[in-house]
Amino acid sequence: MNGSHRNDERPQGRVVVGVSGSLGSLAALHRAVAEARRTGAEVLPVLAWEPPGGELGYRRSPCPPLLAAVRDAAEQRLRDALDTAFPGSGPGVPMHPLVVRGETGPALVQTADRPEDLLVVGRSGGLLRRRLRRSVTAYCTRKAGCAVLAVPRPELQHDLEALYRRNHWHLPVGPAPESARAKG
């Protein structure tokens, strides 16, 4: 999974990026690679994972085979995300993927532990998702000891979410009706 670089060149810094496989995290991954290319840094894509039921639930009912399976699934998810983002030739920069056990925000902040690091995160989902789960972006901007770059959600994600809502509520998909266009 390493990018291409000559052996006599050492990376000048680190760009840590949160990766989950979502469109937003893939956009953040591409931005992280662009920043690494611009600065000569290496990229550390990080996928954080937790045991089912969280750490407290696992301490109450430990199951090592389940834990191993969840970790393996997280590693596969990171490989799939990197393959989706960079099919074929790879990113062209030094890359060292990490799978970290823990909550996403704290895992990213602990990985980007140097003042000269750049931490790149994709923006969280919509309002409802942010109310159900705390925002990784907000956590990282508050707690990180390095620069944090929050990459906006891609326009495609907005379009897909709108299409999903229209489908969920059984609304027509396509151009607006003539009466709606005449009012605008």
C-alpha positions as CSV (number, residue, x, y, z in Angstrom):
1,M,0.0,0.0,0.0
2,N,3.0,2.3,-0.1
3,G,3.1,5.0,-2.7
4,S,6.0,5.4,-5.0
5,H,9.0,7.5,-3.9
6,R,12.7,7.2,-4.3
7,N,14.7,5.7,-1.5
8,D,16.9,8.7,-1.1
9,E,14.0,11.0,-0.4
10,R,12.6,11.0,3.2
11,P,9.1,12.4,3.7
12,Q,9.1,15.9,5.1
13,G,6.1,15.5,7.4
14,R,2.9,13.6,8.0
15,V,-0.6,14.0,6.8
16,V,-3.0,12.0,9.0
17,V,-6.5,11.3,7.5
18,G,-9.5,9.6,8.9
19,V,-10.9,7.0,6.5
20,S,-14.2,5.1,6.9
21,G,-15.0,4.3,3.3
22,S,-17.8,6.9,3.0
23,L,-17.8,9.4,0.2
24,G,-16.8,12.2,2.6
25,S,-13.8,10.2,3.9
26,L,-12.7,9.4,0.3
27,A,-12.8,13.1,-0.5
28,A,-10.7,13.8,2.6
29,L,-8.2,11.0,1.6
30,H,-7.8,12.6,-1.9
31,R,-7.2,16.0,-0.3
32,A,-4.7,14.5,2.1
33,V,-2.8,13.0,-0.8
34,A,-2.8,16.4,-2.6
35,E,-1.5,18.1,0.5
36,A,1.2,15.4,0.9
37,R,2.2,15.8,-2.7
38,R,2.4,19.6,-2.3
39,T,4.5,19.4,0.9
40,G,6.5,16.2,0.4
41,A,4.8,14.5,3.4
42,E,3.7,10.9,3.9
43,V,0.1,10.0,4.4
44,L,-1.3,8.0,7.3
45,P,-4.8,6.9,6.5
46,V,-6.4,5.9,9.8
47,L,-9.5,3.7,10.3
48,A,-10.7,3.6,13.9
49,W,-12.8,0.7,15.1
50,E,-14.4,-0.4,18.4
51,P,-15.7,-3.8,19.6
52,P,-19.4,-4.4,19.2
53,G,-21.1,-2.7,22.2
54,G,-18.1,-0.4,22.7
55,E,-15.2,-0.9,25.1
56,L,-17.5,-1.1,28.2
57,G,-19.6,-3.8,26.6
58,Y,-16.5,-5.8,25.6
59,R,-15.1,-5.7,29.1
60,R,-18.4,-7.1,30.5
61,S,-18.5,-9.9,27.9
62,P,-15.1,-10.4,26.3
63,C,-15.0,-12.6,23.2
64,P,-11.6,-12.8,21.6
65,P,-12.7,-14.5,18.3
66,L,-15.3,-11.8,17.8
67,L,-12.7,-9.1,18.5
68,A,-10.4,-10.6,16.0
69,A,-13.1,-10.8,13.4
70,V,-14.1,-7.1,13.9
71,R,-10.4,-6.1,13.6
72,D,-10.1,-8.1,10.4
73,A,-13.2,-6.5,9.0
74,A,-11.8,-3.0,9.8
75,E,-8.5,-3.9,8.0
76,Q,-10.5,-5.1,5.0
77,R,-12.6,-1.9,5.0
78,L,-9.5,0.2,5.0
79,R,-8.0,-1.8,2.1
80,D,-11.2,-1.5,0.2
81,A,-11.4,2.3,0.8
82,L,-7.8,2.7,-0.5
83,D,-8.5,0.5,-3.5
84,T,-11.6,2.5,-4.3
85,A,-9.8,5.8,-3.9
86,F,-6.7,4.8,-5.9
87,P,-7.4,2.0,-8.2
88,G,-4.4,0.7,-10.1
89,S,-1.3,2.8,-9.7
90,G,-1.8,4.0,-6.1
91,P,-1.6,7.5,-4.7
92,G,2.0,8.3,-5.8
93,V,3.1,9.4,-2.2
94,P,4.4,7.4,0.7
95,M,1.4,5.9,2.5
96,H,1.3,3.9,5.8
97,P,-2.3,2.8,6.6
98,L,-3.2,2.3,10.2
99,V,-6.1,0.5,11.8
100,V,-6.6,1.8,15.4
101,R,-8.8,0.4,18.1
102,G,-10.8,3.2,19.7
103,E,-13.3,6.0,19.0
104,T,-12.6,7.8,15.8
105,G,-11.9,11.3,17.1
106,P,-9.5,10.4,19.9
107,A,-7.8,7.8,17.6
108,L,-7.1,10.5,15.0
109,V,-5.9,13.1,17.5
110,Q,-3.6,10.5,19.2
111,T,-2.1,9.5,15.8
112,A,-1.6,13.2,14.7
113,D,0.5,13.8,17.8
114,R,3.2,16.0,16.3
115,P,2.8,19.8,16.1
116,E,3.9,19.8,12.4
117,D,1.3,17.1,11.4
118,L,-1.7,17.9,9.4
119,L,-4.9,16.2,10.3
120,V,-7.5,15.9,7.5
121,V,-11.1,14.9,8.2
122,G,-14.2,14.7,6.1
123,R,-17.2,16.6,7.3
124,S,-19.8,14.6,9.2
125,G,-23.2,13.7,7.9
126,G,-26.3,15.7,8.2
127,L,-27.9,17.3,11.3
128,L,-29.7,14.1,12.4
129,R,-26.4,12.1,12.3
130,R,-24.6,14.8,14.2
131,R,-27.3,14.7,16.9
132,L,-27.1,11.0,17.3
133,R,-23.2,10.8,17.3
134,R,-20.7,13.4,18.3
135,S,-19.0,15.1,15.5
136,V,-15.5,13.8,14.7
137,T,-14.6,17.0,13.0
138,A,-15.6,19.1,16.0
139,Y,-13.7,16.8,18.4
140,C,-10.6,17.0,16.2
141,T,-10.6,20.8,15.8
142,R,-11.0,21.2,19.6
143,K,-8.5,18.6,20.8
144,A,-5.8,18.3,18.1
145,G,-2.4,19.8,18.8
146,C,-1.7,20.3,15.0
147,A,-3.5,21.9,12.1
148,V,-6.8,20.4,11.1
149,L,-8.3,20.6,7.7
150,A,-12.0,19.8,7.4
151,V,-12.9,18.8,3.9
152,P,-16.6,19.6,2.9
153,R,-18.8,16.7,1.8
154,P,-18.7,16.1,-1.9
155,E,-21.6,17.4,-4.0
156,L,-22.3,13.9,-5.1
157,Q,-23.0,12.9,-1.5
158,H,-25.6,15.8,-1.3
159,D,-27.2,14.6,-4.5
160,L,-27.3,10.9,-3.3
161,E,-28.8,11.9,0.0
162,A,-31.5,14.0,-1.7
163,L,-32.3,11.1,-4.0
164,Y,-32.5,8.8,-1.1
165,R,-34.9,11.1,0.8
166,R,-37.1,11.5,-2.3
167,N,-37.2,7.7,-2.8
168,H,-37.9,7.2,0.9
169,W,-40.9,9.6,0.9
170,H,-42.1,8.3,-2.5
171,L,-41.6,11.6,-4.2
172,P,-41.2,11.9,-7.9
173,V,-37.6,11.8,-9.1
174,G,-36.6,14.0,-12.1
175,P,-37.1,17.6,-13.2
176,A,-39.5,19.8,-11.3
177,P,-43.1,19.9,-12.6
178,E,-44.1,22.8,-14.9
179,S,-46.1,24.6,-12.1
180,A,-43.1,24.7,-9.8
181,R,-40.8,26.0,-12.5
182,A,-43.3,28.8,-13.4
183,K,-43.3,30.1,-9.8
184,G,-39.4,30.3,-9.6
